[in-house]
Amino acid sequence: MRRFPKYKEPIQLNIGSGNDFRKDFINIDIRDVNGNMVWDVRDGLPFPDESVANIFSSHFIEHLDEDEVTEFIREMFRVLEHGGLIDVWCPHASTKGAVFPGHKTFWHEEKVEAYTRSEVPLPMFEILRNEEVQGQLHFTFKKK
């Protein structure tokens, strides 16, 4: 079942929200966990181009395989407006928390930097943050 919320601007997304319900965000999860939207983001994001102000995601990206990550990043940049932020938290590859059933990708600072050199056709962006914080990798992209 897919559920679409009524939303107001500015649109802010919390992708892979689980039980982390964030006020003033559209909380999206594949499971019906009392968020605002039940949706599989591997099918894309159901928002117009450049319509989203900010995107937050915590402990979701590591559940995607490499091809899904590439498409997910493209899709986030498609819906993100200029000046918008993508803020991601995930287990750092150097920690035990990274090795967990269901985790398909492993993240560290060099991998995030590699997206600036990859063939992923992203619009202009800059990395504002890319660091380990207490065993978690925290990275933030800004769309120029």
N, C-alpha and C positions, 0 to 999 in steps of 0.2 A: 504494500500500500504506500502510495506517495501522498504526502500532505504538503500543501503550499500555504504559507502564511500570508496574511496581509502585512505589508511592510511599509514603513515610513522612511523618509530620507533624513540624514544620510544613511545609506545601507552599510551595515557592518556585518560580516559573517564570522561565525565561530564554527569552523569545519571539523567534523569528527568530534562533536561536543561531548558525546556520552552524557554523563550526569553533571558536567561542568556547565550549567546554565548561566549565561552571561546576560545581564540586563542591557538593553539597548542594542543587542546583537540578534541576528537571525541565527539560532542554534540549529545546526544541521548534523544529522547522524543517519546512518543506514538503518539503525534500529529505532523503534518507537520507544524512546526513553524520556518522554515528556519534554522534548525540545520543541522548537517551532516548526521544523521541517524534517520530514522523513524522506531521505533522498540518498541515492548512491552516486557520489560525486565522480565515480569512474565513467558515468554517463554524461559528464559535463556539468557545468553550473547553469541553472535555468535563470540567468539574469542577462540583460542586454550588455553589449560592449560598453566598457568604461562607465558602468553604473554603480560600482561598489567603492565606497570610501576606504575601507580597511578590511583586512582579512586576518583572523587569528586562528591558529591551529596548534593544539597541544597533544602530543603522543598519538598522532594519526599517520603522518607521512611514512613512518617506518613500516606500516602495514601494507604499503603499496610496493609492487615490484618495480624494477628500473623503468620499463616502458610506461607503466602507469604513472610513475613519478613525473616523467617528462611531460606527458599529456596533462597531468594535474597542474604542473607549474605553468604550462602554456595557457591553460584555461583560467587560472587565477589572474595572470597578466592580462588576458582578454577582457575580463569583467572589471578589472581595477582601473579606477580613474587616474589621470596624471597627478602625481604627488601622493598617491595612496600608498599605504604600507601593507606588506605581508609579514606577519610576525609568527615565527614557527619555533616550537619547542619539541625536542625529541631526545631519547636517550643517546648519550655520547657513545660512539663506537668503542671507546676504551673501557667502558664500564660493564659490569655484569648485567645491568638492566637492558643493555642492547641485545643480549642473547636471550630471547624469550620466544616461546611458541607463538607463531603468527607474525613475527617480525621478518620482513622480506628484504629490507635494505638497512644499511648501517651508515651512520652519519658522523662526520667529523669536519673540522674547519676546512681541510683541503678539498673535500668533496663539494662543499658549498662554493668555494673559490673556483672549482673546475667548471661550474655553470657559466662563469664569465668567459670561458674559453671553449665551450662546447658548441656543438652544432644545433643545439636547441635554439630555434629562432625566437628569441625573446626581444621585446621592445627594449628601449634604453632603460636600464635600471642601475641602481648602485646598491652595494651591500653596506648597510649602516651598522650592523652588528653581526659578529660571527665569532662566538666564543663559548667555551665550556663554563657552565655555572653549576657547581655542586653536582657534577655527574651528568648534567643535561647540556645538550647543545642548543644554544639560542641564537637564531639568525633572523635578521630583518632585512628585507628588500624594500627599496623605494622605487616606484615607477616615475621616471623623469618625464 
